[in-house]
Amino acid sequence: MDTLNSLKYLFKNIGLGLCFLFMSLAKIYLFLLFIVNLANLFGTKHWKSETTLIESITTYPTLYTISYPHVDTDLVPYVMFAEQLIEKKINYSVVFGDLTYPNIGLCINIPGIYTEITIDKDFWYGNTCYYAKEEVFLHEVGHCSLYRLHDKSVMFGQYTYSPASIMTPNAFGCTDHYKKNRQHFLRELVSK
C-alpha cells in the first residue's frame, strides 16, 4: 500500500510540476509574442493608418489589456495610438462613464495628484464612426497629456470657417472635415 501511495504522490507532484512548467512556458510564449508584436507595431509610424494599429491590437487583446490595467479594454487601441502620436506614456485612467449631454469626453487633471479621461459609453457604442471616436479621444488626451486648452481658431476650407484645431470645444462627429484634414489635426495637436 505504501508503494501505491508513493506512486500516487509522485505522479501527483509530477503532474503539478508539469502543469506549472506548461503555464510558465505559456506565459513566456505570450510575453515574447507581445514583445515581437510591439516591436512590429512601433517599428514605424503607424499613426498614418489607424487600421494597422487597431487590427494589431485586436489580434491579441488580452496581452494589451495586461499592459494597460488602468484603461478600459475597448480604449486600449486608442491609448496606444495616442502614446505613439504624442510620444508620451499615458499612465492615468482612461475609462467609460455616463456623462451628461452635451459632454461626450471629460479630462479631469489635478497635476501630480489625479488624472483621468472619461468617455461617454453611449457616445462610444452608439454607432459612432472611427473618426469621431478618435477625434474625441485625442481631444481629451490634448487636455490631460499635453495640457492644451480649447482652441476656437478656424480655417477656410470646404466648410466656411471650419475649426482649425482638434481642441475645438465642439466635436466634429462623423463629418468629412476631420477625415479629410486628419493629418493636419494630428500634426496640429502635437505641435503646440
N, C-alpha and C positions, 0 to 999 in steps of 0.2 A: 504494500500500500504506500510505503514511503517513496518507492521508486515512481509510482504513478503520480503522487503529489509533486514530487520533484520535477517530473516531466511537464506536468501542467503548469507549474510555476515558471519553468524555463521557457516554455512556449508562450506563456502569457507575457513574460518580460521581453522575449524576442519580438513578439507581436507589437507590444507597446513601443519598443525601440525602433522597429521598422516603421511604425506609424509616425513617430516623431521625426525619423530620418526623412521619410517621404514629405512630411509637412515642411521641414526645413528646406529640402530641395525645391519644393514648390514655391516657397517664399523667395528663395534665391532666384529661381527662374523668373518669377513675376517681377522682382526688383530689376533684374537685368533687362527684361523686356521693357520695363518702364524707362530705364536709363537710355536704352537704344532708341526708343520711341521719342523721348525728349530730345536726344541729340539730333535725330532726323527732323523733328519739328522745329527746333530752334537753330538749325544749321544755316538757314537762310531766312530772309524777311518774308514770312508768310502773311503778314497783315494786309498785303495787297489782295489776297484771296481768302476770304473768310471761310469758304467751304473746306479748304485744306485743313485748317485748324479744327473746325467742328467735326469733320469726318475722322480725323486722327484721334480726337478725344473720345468720341462716341464708340470707337473700336474697343477701348479698354477703360470704360467709365469708372470702374472700381478703383483702378490704380490712381487715377487723377483725383478721385474723391478722397482717398487716403492722404494725398499730398495737400489737400485743401480742406481740412476738417472744419474750418470756420466759414465755409461757403456752401450754400445750398447747391446740391448736385447739378441741377439744370443751369446754374450760373457759372459753373467751373470753366466751360469753354470761353466765356466772355471775360472772366478774370484773367485767364492765361493770355488771351488776345490783348487785353488792356496792358498787362505787365510787359509784354513784348513791345507794344506800341510806345508806352511811356518810359520804358526801361527802368522800372521800379517794381519792387515786390509789393503786392497788396497783402498786407499781413493783418488786416482787420476783417470784421464780419461782413459778409455780403449775403443777405437773406431776403426771402419773400415775406411780405406782410400785407395787411389790409390798410391801405391808405385812403384818405378821404378825397373824392374828386374835387378839384382837377389834378391833384397830386398823383403822379404815377411813379415817381422816384424821389428818394429823400436821402440826403447825406447828413449824418449827424457827426460833427467833428469837433471834439474838445481836445486840442493838441496835447499829446503826451498823456492823456487820461483815457479817452474813449473815442473810437471812430467806427462808424457802421454805415453801410449802404443798405437801404431797404427798397425793394422793387415791389410795386403792387402786383399781387399774383393774378388778379382779374385782368389787368392790362396784359401781363406776360402770356397768359394762357388763352386769352380771348381772340384767337385768330389774327394775331398781330404778325406782320411780316418781319423778316430777319432784320431789315434795315432800321425799322422803328425800335426794335429791341436794342440793337447795337447803339443807336444814337442816344437813347435814354440812359443806357448803362454807362456809356463813355461820358455823357454829360455829368453824371453823378461822380464818376471817377475824377473828372476835372475838378469838381469841388473838393472831394476827400483827399486825393493824392497830389493834385497839382495846385490846390488852394486857389482855384480860379473862381471869380465871381461871375454873375450873369453879364452877358455882353449883348447889347442891343444893336450892334453895328450891322449895317446892311450892305448888300452888293447888288448891282444891277445885273439881271440875268433874264431867264425865261419868265420868271415871275418878278414884276417890277418891285424893286426894293426888298429882295428876299434876305433872310438872315445870313450873315457872313460868318457866323461862328456856331459851333456845336453847343456853345454855352448860352445860346439864346434862351430866354425864360420859357418859351413855348416849344413843345416837342414838334418835330416835323411830321410825325406819323409815317404813313406809307407813301408820301409824296415822292415824285421823281426828283425833286430838288436835292434831297440828301443823297439819293442813289447816284445821280449824275455828277454831283460835286463831292463825292465821298472822299477822294484823295485830298482835295482842298481842305475839307473839315478835319481829317485826321492829321494833316500837317499843321493846320492852324491850332489844333488842341495842344500839341506838344511844343509849339514854337514860342509860347509866351510863358 
